[in-house]
């Protein structure tokens, strides 16, 4: 494996010493240093995927195109690979990534595009896409009953124990945080928590793709671009 990575490093313009040194450091980071002498075809699929990512980034490219780079990994290894990709982004690389993992999109991507059956259903920054699919809502921890109002719509109101409830309120276009909170307090609602939140990318993914992604993922993709 080490010799293979060194070979690719030389193809990318590194001298043998630099390619070998970089490869050893990378293998140490991804937990494969003890397998440096192992042939690639003797590694597991996940281990091979780590090596492929290393070969891809070893000459610090300005453009990275990645297709589900963390697919099949456990949370620990997913976080590790996300850190490595994020390092490339912070170093100035443009990263184009296809993924179904919304955590990765929210952490790594500056802009996203949702594709279904070859058509774009949304494009923009993460915030712009969230705004298009519901925008801002308010999470209100309270007791008692939240009355109807022209300033908001009660999306949900769930009991969380000890008489407390958490409600999600969708504000009217002209109603900001102060207006909604003043309305609740004026109505005598005991409010103990009030936070602003946006529609999650996971929820947006479900709205766009629905159950299609359970059966056939070839036509359902979310691509992210980080610069």
N, CA, C and O of each residue as an XYZ file, in Angstrom:
908
protein
N       0.820     -1.204      0.000
C       0.000      0.000      0.000
C       0.858      1.261      0.000
O       0.582      2.197     -0.751
N       1.886      1.295      0.825
C       2.766      2.467      0.881
C       3.458      2.685     -0.453
O       3.584      3.819     -0.914
N       3.907      1.598     -1.075
C       4.592      1.734     -2.355
C       3.635      2.244     -3.433
O       4.026      3.023     -4.302
N       2.394      1.804     -3.368
C       1.396      2.271     -4.339
C       1.150      3.759     -4.166
O       1.124      4.501     -5.148
N       0.970      4.204     -2.929
C       0.750      5.626     -2.679
C       1.960      6.453     -3.100
O       1.814      7.541     -3.657
N       3.153      5.931     -2.829
C       4.374      6.643     -3.246
C       4.437      6.763     -4.761
O       4.819      7.806     -5.293
N       4.061      5.695     -5.453
C       4.048      5.701     -6.921
C       3.110      6.791     -7.456
O       3.471      7.546     -8.359
N       1.908      6.860     -6.887
C       0.961      7.881     -7.338
C       1.455      9.280     -6.985
O       1.225     10.234     -7.729
N       2.132      9.396     -5.849
C       2.701     10.688     -5.478
C       3.709     11.170     -6.496
O       3.748     12.356     -6.823
N       4.523     10.264     -6.998
C       5.517     10.633     -8.014
C       4.828     11.013     -9.325
O       5.282     11.914    -10.030
N       3.728     10.321     -9.649
C       2.967     10.706    -10.846
C       2.401     12.117    -10.704
O       2.215     12.820    -11.697
N       2.129     12.525     -9.470
C       1.558     13.848     -9.217
C       2.621     14.924     -9.063
O       2.296     16.073     -8.765
N       3.899     14.566     -9.264
C       4.960     15.565     -9.265
C       5.811     15.626     -8.022
O       6.720     16.453     -7.946
N       5.545     14.766     -7.029
C       6.375     14.749     -5.832
C       7.592     13.866     -6.055
O       7.534     12.906     -6.825
N       8.704     14.190     -5.379
C       9.843     13.263     -5.466
C       9.564     12.081     -4.542
O       8.650     12.127     -3.720
N      10.356     11.030     -4.685
C      10.066      9.787     -3.978
C      10.054      9.983     -2.473
O       9.179      9.453     -1.789
N      11.021     10.743     -1.943
C      11.095     10.951     -0.494
C       9.867     11.702      0.010
O       9.282     11.321      1.024
N       9.471     12.761     -0.687
C       8.322     13.559     -0.259
C       7.031     12.743     -0.328
O       6.191     12.821      0.569
N       6.880     11.961     -1.398
C       5.678     11.146     -1.560
C       5.590     10.085     -0.463
O       4.521      9.843      0.095
N       6.723      9.460     -0.164
C       6.729      8.417      0.866
C       6.467      9.011      2.251
O       5.711      8.448      3.043
N       7.094     10.145      2.533
C       6.915     10.792      3.831
C       5.469     11.232      4.027
O       4.892     11.023      5.095
N       4.879     11.846      2.986
C       3.487     12.292      3.081
C       2.570     11.094      3.296
O       1.655     11.148      4.119
N       2.810     10.027      2.568
C       1.961      8.831      2.658
C       2.012      8.224      4.047
O       0.980      7.815      4.579
N       3.196      8.159      4.645
C       3.325      7.604      5.985
C       2.559      8.442      7.004
O       1.891      7.897      7.883
N       2.655      9.757      6.888
C       1.931     10.638      7.806
C       0.420     10.467      7.646
O      -0.316     10.441      8.632
N      -0.030     10.352      6.407
C      -1.457     10.187      6.152
C      -1.952      8.850      6.700
O      -3.000      8.795      7.344
N      -1.216      7.784      6.453
C      -1.617      6.470      6.945
C      -1.680      6.449      8.467
O      -2.537      5.776      9.041
N      -0.801      7.162      9.112
C      -0.832      7.282     10.563
C      -2.120      7.986     10.997
O      -2.771      7.567     11.955
N      -2.476      9.039     10.300
C      -3.673      9.820     10.670
C      -4.948      9.001     10.532
O      -5.858      9.124     11.351
N      -5.018      8.163      9.495
C      -6.250      7.402      9.263
C      -6.212      6.004      9.874
O      -7.085      5.182      9.596
N      -5.208      5.733     10.701
C      -5.162      4.469     11.429
C      -4.725      3.272     10.608
O      -5.096      2.140     10.918
N      -3.941      3.506      9.563
C      -3.495      2.402      8.705
C      -1.980      2.248      8.670
O      -1.448      1.543      7.813
N      -1.282      2.902      9.594
C       0.183      2.839      9.576
C       0.687      1.407      9.727
O       1.711      1.044      9.148
N      -0.037      0.585     10.511
C       0.403     -0.790     10.729
C       0.165     -1.676      9.510
O       0.588     -2.832      9.490
N      -0.509     -1.139      8.495
C      -0.787     -1.906      7.286
C      -0.060     -1.322      6.075
O      -0.430     -1.593      4.933
N       0.971     -0.521      6.329
C       1.674      0.153      5.244
C       2.249     -0.830      4.226
O       2.335     -0.509      3.041
N       2.643     -2.016      4.670
C       3.233     -2.996      3.762
C       2.204     -3.955      3.170
O       2.563     -4.839      2.392
N       0.922     -3.791      3.531
C      -0.129     -4.685      3.054
C      -0.548     -4.323      1.632
O      -0.652     -3.143      1.299
N      -0.788     -5.321      0.801
C      -1.265     -5.063     -0.552
C      -2.672     -4.491     -0.516
O      -3.469     -4.840      0.354
N      -2.977     -3.611     -1.464
C      -4.283     -2.963     -1.499
C      -5.430     -3.965     -1.576
O      -6.469     -3.779     -0.942
N      -5.237     -5.036     -2.362
C      -6.332     -5.991     -2.529
C      -6.571     -6.841     -1.281
O      -7.509     -7.638     -1.241
N      -5.726     -6.672     -0.269
C      -5.920     -7.387      0.989
C      -6.605     -6.504      2.040
O      -6.885     -6.957      3.149
N      -6.869     -5.264      1.690
C      -7.521     -4.350      2.616
C      -9.037     -4.452      2.486
O      -9.557     -4.918      1.473
N      -9.737     -4.008      3.531
C     -11.193     -3.955      3.462
C     -11.612     -2.804      2.550
O     -10.797     -1.956      2.190
N     -12.899     -2.786      2.181
C     -13.389     -1.725      1.312
C     -13.210     -0.347      1.926
O     -12.832      0.599      1.234
N     -13.478     -0.227      3.225
C     -13.316      1.056      3.892
C     -11.870      1.503      3.947
O     -11.577      2.689      3.793
N     -10.956      0.555      4.169
C      -9.533      0.888      4.199
C      -9.059      1.345      2.823
O      -8.278      2.290      2.709
N      -9.534      0.673      1.785
C      -9.184      1.077      0.427
C      -9.714      2.482      0.130
O      -9.058      3.271     -0.551
N     -10.890      2.780      0.640
C     -11.485      4.103      0.425
C     -10.637      5.189      1.082
O     -10.478      6.277      0.529
N     -10.094      4.892      2.264
C      -9.204      5.855      2.921
C      -7.955      6.099      2.075
O      -7.502      7.235      1.932
N      -7.413      5.032      1.523
C      -6.217      5.168      0.676
C      -6.543      5.994     -0.566
O      -5.747      6.841     -0.973
N      -7.703      5.756     -1.168
C      -8.099      6.506     -2.354
C      -8.196      7.999     -2.059
O      -7.774      8.825     -2.868
N      -8.753      8.342     -0.898
C      -8.836      9.753     -0.536
C      -7.440     10.343     -0.359
O      -7.173     11.469     -0.778
N      -6.552      9.567      0.269
C      -5.184     10.045      0.448
C      -4.487     10.322     -0.867
O      -3.839     11.357     -1.029
N      -4.620      9.392     -1.815
C      -4.012      9.577     -3.133
C      -4.593     10.813     -3.812
O      -3.887     11.531     -4.520
N      -5.879     11.054     -3.593
C      -6.556     12.184     -4.231
C      -6.035     13.521     -3.736
O      -5.901     14.458     -4.523
N      -5.738     13.629     -2.442
C      -5.385     14.927     -1.865
C      -3.891     15.129     -1.668
O      -3.480     16.200     -1.221
N      -3.069     14.146     -1.983
C      -1.664     14.216     -1.581
C      -0.869     15.319     -2.266
O       0.184     15.702     -1.756
N      -1.326     15.846     -3.399
C      -0.604     16.957     -4.031
C      -1.343     18.277     -3.830
O      -1.136     19.229     -4.582
N      -2.206     18.334     -2.811
C      -2.953     19.540     -2.464
C      -3.638     20.140     -3.689
O      -3.294     21.249     -4.097
N      -4.588     19.443     -4.277
C      -5.252     19.930     -5.494
C      -6.133     21.146     -5.209
O      -6.608     21.335     -4.089
N      -6.341     21.962     -6.234
C      -7.213     23.120     -6.099
C      -8.681     22.738     -6.248
O      -9.563     23.469     -5.797
N      -8.946     21.587     -6.884
C     -10.314     21.129     -7.091
C     -10.423     19.666     -6.688
O      -9.647     18.827     -7.145
N     -11.400     19.365     -5.823
C     -11.676     17.992     -5.411
C     -13.111     17.659     -5.802
O     -14.031     18.408     -5.476
N     -13.307     16.548     -6.494
C     -14.644     16.065     -6.829
C     -14.813     14.708     -6.152
O     -14.125     13.748     -6.497
N     -15.726     14.631     -5.193
C     -15.864     13.450     -4.348
C     -17.290     12.921     -4.430
O     -18.249     13.686     -4.336
N     -17.424     11.615     -4.604
C     -18.726     10.965     -4.691
C     -18.936     10.128     -3.434
O     -18.364      9.046     -3.302
N     -19.752     10.625     -2.519
C     -20.051      9.957     -1.253
C     -18.782      9.432     -0.577
O     -18.637      8.225     -0.384
N     -17.868     10.328     -0.219
C     -16.565      9.899      0.310
C     -16.625      9.177      1.649
O     -15.675      8.476      1.999
N     -17.710      9.323      2.412
C     -17.777      8.660      3.724
C     -18.806      7.541      3.758
O     -19.145      7.053      4.836
N     -19.308      7.124      2.602
C     -20.349      6.096      2.555
C     -19.845      4.792      3.186
O     -18.765      4.304      2.854
N     -20.646      4.243      4.100
C     -20.323      2.960      4.716
C     -19.448      3.042      5.951
O     -19.153      2.016      6.564
N     -19.024      4.245      6.333
C     -18.151      4.362      7.496
C     -18.957      4.539      8.780
O     -20.076      5.051      8.763
N     -18.365      4.104      9.894
C     -18.980      4.338     11.195
C     -18.794      5.805     11.571
O     -18.005      6.500     10.930
N     -19.506      6.301     12.607
C     -19.425      7.724     12.954
C     -18.016      8.237     13.226
O     -17.693      9.369     12.867
N     -17.175      7.423     13.854
C     -15.815      7.865     14.173
C     -15.018      8.100     12.890
O     -14.376      9.139     12.739
N     -15.058      7.142     11.973
C     -14.306      7.280     10.729
C     -14.930      8.313      9.801
O     -14.216      8.970      9.043
N     -16.263      8.467      9.847
C     -16.900      9.523      9.061
C     -16.391     10.880      9.507
O     -16.064     11.727      8.676
N     -16.321     11.093     10.816
C     -15.827     12.357     11.340
C     -14.371     12.586     10.941
O     -13.983     13.707     10.614
N     -13.573     11.529     10.967
C     -12.171     11.637     10.579
C     -12.029     12.097      9.126
O     -11.260     13.011      8.833
N     -12.774     11.461      8.222
C     -12.678     11.829      6.815
C     -13.243     13.219      6.564
O     -12.733     13.955      5.720
N     -14.292     13.581      7.291
C     -14.831     14.936      7.166
C     -13.791     15.971      7.595
O     -13.672     17.026      6.972
N     -13.047     15.675      8.648
C     -11.988     16.585      9.099
C     -10.924     16.756      8.014
O     -10.442     17.862      7.769
N     -10.571     15.651      7.374
C      -9.540     15.707      6.321
C     -10.037     16.538      5.140
O      -9.297     17.363      4.603
N     -11.282     16.322      4.737
C     -11.857     17.098      3.631
C     -11.961     18.572      4.015
O     -11.688     19.454      3.201
N     -12.355     18.827      5.254
C     -12.473     20.206      5.725
C     -11.121     20.903      5.719
O     -11.041     22.095      5.423
N     -10.060     20.177      6.041
C      -8.716     20.753      5.979
C      -8.386     21.221      4.566
O      -7.782     22.277      4.383
N      -8.784     20.432      3.569
C      -8.544     20.813      2.182
C      -9.340     22.068      1.825
O      -8.828     22.964      1.154
N     -10.578     22.125      2.272
C     -11.415     23.295      2.013
C     -10.814     24.553      2.635
O     -10.754     25.607      2.003
N     -10.371     24.421      3.887
C      -9.778     25.567      4.577
C      -8.475     26.012      3.932
O      -8.093     27.178      4.025
N      -7.784     25.065      3.268
C      -6.529     25.395      2.586
C      -6.780     26.076      1.239
O      -5.834     26.486      0.568
N      -8.055     26.199      0.839
C      -8.381     26.917     -0.376
C      -8.902     26.085     -1.517
O      -9.207     26.626     -2.580
N      -9.017     24.769     -1.327
C      -9.514     23.914     -2.400
C     -11.017     24.105     -2.575
O     -11.742     24.345     -1.609
N     -11.469     23.995     -3.812
C     -12.901     23.931     -4.095
C     -13.299     22.463     -4.065
O     -12.720     21.644     -4.779
N     -14.279     22.131     -3.246
C     -14.702     20.747     -3.063
C     -16.117     20.588     -3.609
O     -17.050     21.239     -3.139
N     -16.268     19.718     -4.604
C     -17.586     19.364     -5.124
C     -17.876     17.954     -4.630
O     -17.144     17.017     -4.948
N     -18.938     17.805     -3.858
C     -19.180     16.543     -3.167
C     -20.625     16.108     -3.347
O     -21.549     16.888     -3.117
N     -20.816     14.871     -3.755
C     -22.155     14.268     -3.814
C     -22.343     13.436     -2.554
O     -21.504     12.594     -2.234
N     -23.439     13.668     -1.838
C     -23.646     12.953     -0.589
C     -25.121     12.916     -0.234
O     -25.894     13.774     -0.661
N     -25.514     11.900      0.563
C     -26.843     11.839      1.144
C     -26.792     12.169      2.633
O     -27.816     12.126      3.314
N     -25.604     12.499      3.141
C     -25.434     12.786      4.559
C     -25.563     14.289      4.792
O     -24.657     15.051      4.454
N     -26.680     14.712      5.366
C     -26.940     16.139      5.535
C     -25.992     16.785      6.532
O     -25.709     17.980      6.434
N     -25.500     16.014      7.486
C     -24.511     16.537      8.431
C     -23.277     17.031      7.684
O     -22.713     18.070      8.028
N     -22.860     16.288      6.664
C     -21.693     16.674      5.890
C     -21.952     17.965      5.120
O     -21.091     18.842      5.051
N     -23.146     18.070      4.543
C     -23.488     19.273      3.781
C     -23.483     20.493      4.703
O     -22.906     21.525      4.359
N     -24.117     20.381      5.864
C     -24.204     21.516      6.770
C     -22.833     21.932      7.293
O     -22.596     23.114      7.539
N     -21.944     20.982      7.461
C     -20.633     21.311      8.016
C     -19.654     21.801      6.954
O     -18.891     22.735      7.202
N     -19.667     21.181      5.773
C     -18.594     21.405      4.811
C     -18.947     22.334      3.660
O     -18.049     22.900      3.036
N     -20.219     22.503      3.364
C     -20.581     23.130      2.085
C     -21.040     24.566      2.233
O     -21.791     24.908      3.146
N     -20.574     25.396      1.317
C     -21.013     26.784      1.249
C     -22.277     26.914      0.408
O     -23.146     27.734      0.705
N     -22.376     26.101     -0.646
C     -23.542     26.122     -1.519
C     -23.976     24.684     -1.794
O     -23.154     23.768     -1.810
N     -25.280     24.498     -2.012
C     -25.807     23.157     -2.256
C     -26.758     23.173     -3.450
O     -27.369     24.193     -3.769
N     -26.863     22.036     -4.086
C     -27.861     21.853     -5.139
C     -28.540     20.509     -4.919
O     -27.873     19.499     -4.693
N     -29.863     20.500     -4.987
C     -30.639     19.279     -4.831
C     -31.071     18.810     -6.209
O     -31.768     19.527     -6.926
N     -30.660     17.610     -6.576
C     -30.987     17.048     -7.883
C     -31.881     15.831     -7.716
O     -31.621     14.964     -6.882
N     -32.923     15.778     -8.508
C     -33.786     14.601     -8.539
C     -34.169     14.340     -9.981
O     -34.727     15.203    -10.659
N     -33.859     13.124    -10.444
C     -34.131     12.743    -11.836
C     -33.504     13.723    -12.818
O     -34.076     14.036    -13.862
N     -32.321     14.196    -12.463
C     -31.580     15.081    -13.364
C     -32.023     16.528    -13.343
O     -31.497     17.334    -14.110
N     -32.968     16.887    -12.494
C     -33.467     18.254    -12.430
C     -33.108     18.884    -11.092
O     -33.117     18.224    -10.053
N     -32.790     20.178    -11.140
C     -32.472     20.913     -9.926
C     -33.753     21.354     -9.229
O     -34.625     21.969     -9.843
N     -33.860     21.029     -7.925
C     -35.027     21.438     -7.144
C     -34.695     22.599     -6.215
O     -35.601     23.230     -5.670
N     -33.430     22.886     -6.030
C     -33.016     24.035     -5.224
C     -31.525     24.235     -5.394
O     -30.769     23.275     -5.546
N     -31.110     25.492     -5.366
C     -29.682     25.795     -5.435
C     -29.428     27.091     -4.679
O     -30.212     28.035     -4.775
N     -28.342     27.134     -3.934
C     -27.971     28.341     -3.216
C     -27.151     28.000     -1.997
O     -26.682     26.873     -1.846
N     -26.980     28.977     -1.128
C     -26.310     28.703      0.136
C     -27.208     27.815      0.987
O     -28.398     27.671      0.705
N     -26.638     27.226      2.020
C     -27.432     26.394      2.916
C     -28.607     27.205      3.471
O     -29.731     26.708      3.543
N     -28.341     28.455      3.862
C     -29.382     29.299      4.432
C     -30.476     29.610      3.401
O     -31.660     29.624      3.736
N     -30.077     29.859      2.152
C     -31.066     30.159      1.110
C     -31.964     28.961      0.835
O     -33.172     29.120      0.657
N     -31.389     27.769      0.798
C     -32.178     26.567      0.569
C     -33.130     26.336      1.738
O     -34.290     25.977      1.535
N     -32.645     26.542      2.960
C     -33.510     26.387      4.127
C     -34.654     27.394      4.092
O     -35.787     27.066      4.443
N     -34.356     28.617      3.670
C     -35.388     29.648      3.609
C     -36.463     29.282      2.598
O     -37.650     29.506      2.835
N     -36.049     28.725      1.479
C     -37.013     28.349      0.446
C     -37.966     27.264      0.925
O     -39.135     27.246      0.540
N     -37.470     26.360      1.764
C     -38.283     25.224      2.202
C     -38.820     25.393      3.615
O     -38.947     24.412      4.349
N     -39.131     26.598      4.000
C     -39.778     26.782      5.298
C     -39.195     27.918      6.112
O     -39.879     28.502      6.952
N     -37.927     28.233      5.865
C     -37.328     29.367      6.551
C     -37.206     29.177      8.044
O     -36.903     28.086      8.527
N     -37.451     30.277      8.781
C     -37.234     30.313     10.216
C     -38.488     29.908     10.986
O     -39.603     30.301     10.644
N     -38.280     29.126     12.017
C     -39.349     28.849     12.982
C     -38.794     29.108     14.373
O     -37.584     29.246     14.557
N     -39.695     29.173     15.354
C     -39.280     29.401     16.732
C     -39.643     28.190     17.579
O     -40.761     27.680     17.501
N     -38.699     27.736     18.383
C     -38.948     26.652     19.335
C     -39.218     27.295     20.693
O     -38.377     28.011     21.236
N     -40.394     27.029     21.223
C     -40.824     27.674     22.467
C     -41.073     26.608     23.537
O     -41.931     25.741     23.374
N     -40.321     26.684     24.619
C     -40.564     25.804     25.764
C     -41.520     26.547     26.699
O     -41.256     27.685     27.088
N     -42.620     25.905     27.052
C     -43.658     26.613     27.803
C     -44.502     25.639     28.606
O     -44.353     24.422     28.495
N     -45.381     26.192     29.406
C     -46.450     25.424     30.049
C     -47.765     26.075     29.646
O     -47.784     27.212     29.175
N     -48.848     25.361     29.829
C     -50.137     25.909     29.452
C     -50.422     25.744     27.969
O     -49.865     24.870     27.305
N     -51.303     26.604     27.461
C     -51.775     26.507     26.086
C     -51.358     27.741     25.293
O     -51.497     28.869     25.767
N     -50.849     27.522     24.091
C     -50.508     28.634     23.210
C     -51.738     28.988     22.377
O     -52.245     28.144     21.637
N     -52.220     30.212     22.485
C     -53.427     30.595     21.750
C     -53.124     30.849     20.271
O     -51.976     31.081     19.889
N     -54.165     30.802     19.458
C     -54.011     31.137     18.038
C     -53.673     32.614     17.898
O     -54.039     33.425     18.748
N     -52.972     32.958     16.824
C     -52.573     34.346     16.611
C     -52.330     34.590     15.137
O     -51.972     33.674     14.396
N     -52.525     35.824     14.716
C     -52.223     36.203     13.343
C     -50.725     36.342     13.131
O     -50.267     36.434     11.992
N     -49.951     36.360     14.222
C     -48.507     36.566     14.130
C     -47.719     35.270     13.956
O     -46.526     35.309     13.655
N     -48.370     34.128     14.141
C     -47.661     32.852     14.006
C     -48.657     31.724     13.773
O     -49.857     31.871     14.001
N     -48.125     30.594     13.311
C     -48.894     29.363     13.179
C     -48.224     28.306     14.045
O     -47.002     28.164     14.003
N     -48.989     27.572     14.817
C     -48.426     26.503     15.651
C     -48.227     25.263     14.771
O     -49.193     24.609     14.379
N     -46.967     24.950     14.469
C     -46.650     23.787     13.637
C     -46.792     22.501     14.437
O     -47.336     21.510     13.951
N     -46.294     22.531     15.674
C     -46.397     21.365     16.561
C     -46.289     21.844     17.991
O     -45.767     22.926     18.258
N     -46.787     21.032     18.909
C     -46.733     21.374     20.339
C     -46.705     20.058     21.107
O     -47.732     19.393     21.241
N     -45.535     19.683     21.611
C     -45.324     18.343     22.176
C     -44.954     18.437     23.648
O     -44.150     19.279     24.048
N     -45.550     17.561     24.447
C     -45.217     17.513     25.869
C     -43.859     16.859     26.062
O     -43.559     15.837     25.444
N     -43.032     17.457     26.930
C     -41.686     16.920     27.178
C     -41.495     16.507     28.631
O     -40.390     16.147     29.037
N     -42.575     16.559     29.419
C     -42.503     16.086     30.796
C     -42.651     17.184     31.826
O     -42.318     18.342     31.574
N     -43.158     16.806     32.997
C     -43.330     17.728     34.124
C     -44.196     18.932     33.751
O     -43.985     20.035     34.256
N     -45.161     18.718     32.873
C     -46.049     19.802     32.482
C     -45.482     20.735     31.436
O     -46.167     21.648     30.974
N     -44.245     20.515     31.062
C     -43.623     21.400     30.070
C     -43.885     20.890     28.662
O     -44.044     19.689     28.443
N     -43.927     21.814     27.710
C     -44.154     21.477     26.324
C     -43.166     22.264     25.458
O     -42.666     23.314     25.863
N     -42.898     21.740     24.265
C     -42.088     22.491     23.303
C     -42.913     22.634     22.035
O     -43.366     21.651     21.449
N     -43.095     23.880     21.628
C     -43.902     24.184     20.450
C     -43.010     24.748     19.358
O     -42.057     25.480     19.629
N     -43.334     24.397     18.122
C     -42.670     24.998     16.970
C     -43.646     25.972     16.328
O     -44.739     25.586     15.913
N     -43.246     27.233     16.249
C     -44.109     28.277     15.704
C     -43.511     28.814     14.410
O     -42.329     29.154     14.355
N     -44.336     28.886     13.371
C     -43.917     29.482     12.103
C     -44.442     30.910     12.073
O     -45.656     31.113     12.055
N     -43.556     31.908     12.069
C     -44.024     33.291     12.154
C     -44.638     33.779     10.849
O     -44.293     33.301      9.768
N     -45.549     34.735     10.964
C     -46.073     35.420      9.790
C     -44.950     36.251      9.180
O     -43.984     36.576      9.872
N     -45.057     36.603      7.897
C     -43.951     37.309      7.217
C     -43.453     38.558      7.934
O     -42.257     38.850      7.914
N     -44.366     39.301      8.572
C     -43.960     40.562      9.202
C     -43.595     40.409     10.671
O     -43.213     41.382     11.321
N     -43.711     39.190     11.201
C     -43.515     38.980     12.636
C     -42.121     38.458     12.933
O     -41.742     37.385     12.464
N     -41.359     39.216     13.711
C     -40.034     38.785     14.137
C     -40.063     38.161     15.514
O     -41.130     37.951     16.091
N     -38.879     37.864     16.039
C     -38.787     37.226     17.360
C     -39.492     38.049     18.435
O     -40.290     37.522     19.210
N     -39.184     39.362     18.474
C     -39.737     40.216     19.527
C     -41.264     40.244     19.474
O     -41.929     40.220     20.509
N     -41.815     40.293     18.255
C     -43.274     40.350     18.104
C     -43.928     39.082     18.618
O     -44.905     39.136     19.365
N     -43.381     37.925     18.211
C     -43.962     36.643     18.617
C     -43.839     36.448     20.122
O     -44.790     36.027     20.779
N     -42.659     36.757     20.666
C     -42.463     36.574     22.108
C     -43.378     37.502     22.902
O     -43.959     37.093     23.907
N     -43.507     38.750     22.452
C     -44.400     39.691     23.145
C     -45.842     39.216     23.098
O     -46.587     39.375     24.065
N     -46.236     38.630     21.970
C     -47.590     38.091     21.831
C     -47.841     36.979     22.851
O     -48.897     36.932     23.482
N     -46.864     36.088     23.006
C     -47.026     34.975     23.949
C     -47.086     35.471     25.387
O     -47.947     35.052     26.161
N     -46.173     36.360     25.739
C     -46.144     36.877     27.105
C     -47.419     37.666     27.399
O     -47.990     37.558     28.485
N     -47.858     38.460     26.422
C     -49.078     39.235     26.603
C     -50.313     38.369     26.782
O     -51.282     38.772     27.426
N     -50.265     37.153     26.192
C     -51.389     36.230     26.322
C     -51.304     35.406     27.608
O     -52.169     34.571     27.874
N     -50.255     35.645     28.406
C     -50.113     34.941     29.678
C     -49.512     33.557     29.572
O     -49.676     32.747     30.484
N     -48.812     33.261     28.474
C     -48.178     31.949     28.309
C     -46.863     31.932     29.084
O     -45.994     32.760     28.808
N     -46.682     31.022     30.042
C     -45.407     30.938     30.762
C     -44.307     30.365     29.841
O     -44.282     29.163     29.576
N     -43.421     31.216     29.368
C     -42.357     30.816     28.438
C     -41.044     30.700     29.203
O     -40.615     31.651     29.857
N     -40.405     29.525     29.118
C     -39.115     29.336     29.799
C     -37.954     29.166     28.818
O     -36.793     29.130     29.226
N     -38.272     29.061     27.515
C     -37.222     28.936     26.511
C     -37.732     29.402     25.168
O     -38.881     29.143     24.811
N     -36.868     30.102     24.407
C     -37.287     30.630     23.113
C     -36.054     30.691     22.215
O     -35.141     31.478     22.465
N     -36.026     29.860     21.167
C     -34.876     29.836     20.272
C     -35.333     29.873     18.810
O     -36.416     29.403     18.460
N     -34.477     30.441     17.984
C     -34.740     30.502     16.542
C     -34.094     29.305     15.871
O     -32.964     28.946     16.202
N     -34.794     28.682     14.935
C     -34.229     27.547     14.216
C     -34.668     27.591     12.760
O     -35.668     28.218     12.413
N     -33.895     26.907     11.915
C     -34.243     26.820     10.506
C     -34.629     25.392     10.154
O     -34.242     24.449     10.844
N     -35.388     25.237      9.084
C     -35.727     23.907      8.608
C     -34.444     23.148      8.321
O     -33.596     23.633      7.573
N     -34.288     21.966      8.902
C     -33.050     21.211      8.727
C     -32.924     20.693      7.301
O     -33.926     20.482      6.617
N     -31.696     20.491      6.862
C     -31.478     19.925      5.536
C     -32.010     18.497      5.454
O     -32.413     18.040      4.384
N     -32.010     17.802      6.577
C     -32.569     16.445      6.581
C     -34.058     16.486      6.253
O     -34.550     15.668      5.476
N     -34.778     17.445      6.850
C     -36.208     17.584      6.574
C     -36.433     17.981      5.114
O     -37.360     17.490      4.469
N     -35.583     18.869      4.600
C     -35.691     19.285      3.197
C     -35.437     18.098      2.278
O     -36.140     17.920      1.283
N     -34.450     17.298      2.601
C     -34.141     16.098      1.823
C     -35.371     15.189      1.741
O     -35.710     14.687      0.670
N     -36.028     14.986      2.874
C     -37.205     14.115      2.901
C     -38.350     14.707      2.083
O     -39.090     13.973      1.429
N     -38.495     16.014      2.116
C     -39.568     16.655      1.350
C     -39.340     16.505     -0.151
O     -40.278     16.251     -0.906
N     -38.084     16.663     -0.579
C     -37.780     16.615     -2.010
C     -37.796     15.188     -2.534
O     -38.387     14.915     -3.579
N     -37.151     14.277     -1.814
C     -36.958     12.930     -2.329
C     -37.985     11.930     -1.819
O     -38.224     10.906     -2.460
N     -38.597     12.216     -0.669
C     -39.602     11.315     -0.126
C     -39.069      9.905      0.024
O     -37.926      9.704      0.434
N     -39.904      8.922     -0.311
C     -39.503      7.516     -0.171
C     -38.702      7.025     -1.366
O     -38.267      5.874     -1.384
N     -38.496      7.895     -2.384
C     -37.724      7.458     -3.550
C     -36.341      6.984     -3.151
O     -35.825      6.008     -3.695
N     -35.742      7.688     -2.191
C     -34.364      7.361     -1.826
C     -34.263      6.025     -1.104
O     -33.169      5.479     -0.969
N     -35.406      5.483     -0.634
C     -35.372      4.167      0.010
C     -35.211      3.056     -1.022
O     -34.700      1.981     -0.707
N     -35.647      3.313     -2.252
C     -35.681      2.266     -3.269
C     -34.626      2.441     -4.350
O     -34.091      1.457     -4.860
N     -34.324      3.689     -4.702
C     -33.415      3.914     -5.822
C     -32.726      5.256     -5.643
O     -33.346      6.310     -5.784
N     -31.439      5.206     -5.331
C     -30.708      6.437     -5.080
C     -30.013      6.963     -6.329
O     -29.313      7.973     -6.259
N     -30.188      6.306     -7.461
C     -29.475      6.753     -8.659
C     -29.975      8.105     -9.135
O     -29.225      8.845     -9.773
N     -31.232      8.449     -8.840
C     -31.753      9.708     -9.329
C     -31.924     10.742     -8.225
O     -32.490     11.809     -8.462
N     -31.444     10.442     -7.025
C     -31.621     11.375     -5.911
C     -30.266     11.710     -5.316
O     -29.629     10.872     -4.678
N     -29.842     12.926     -5.529
C     -28.538     13.336     -5.012
C     -28.610     14.745     -4.453
O     -29.381     15.576     -4.932
N     -27.792     15.010     -3.424
C     -27.566     16.367     -2.977
C     -26.081     16.632     -3.112
O     -25.259     15.946     -2.505
N     -25.746     17.625     -3.907
C     -24.347     17.971     -4.103
C     -24.040     19.234     -3.352
O     -24.865     20.147     -3.294
N     -22.861     19.296     -2.774
C     -22.442     20.490     -2.057
C     -21.147     21.022     -2.615
O     -20.309     20.263     -3.103
N     -20.981     22.335     -2.541
C     -19.754     22.965     -2.999
C     -19.180     23.773     -1.863
O     -19.851     24.637     -1.298
N     -17.935     23.491     -1.529
C     -17.256     24.251     -0.493
C     -16.008     24.889     -1.065
O     -15.261     24.242     -1.799
N     -15.774     26.144     -0.740
C     -14.593     26.828     -1.265
C     -13.814     27.464     -0.139
O     -12.781     28.089     -0.379
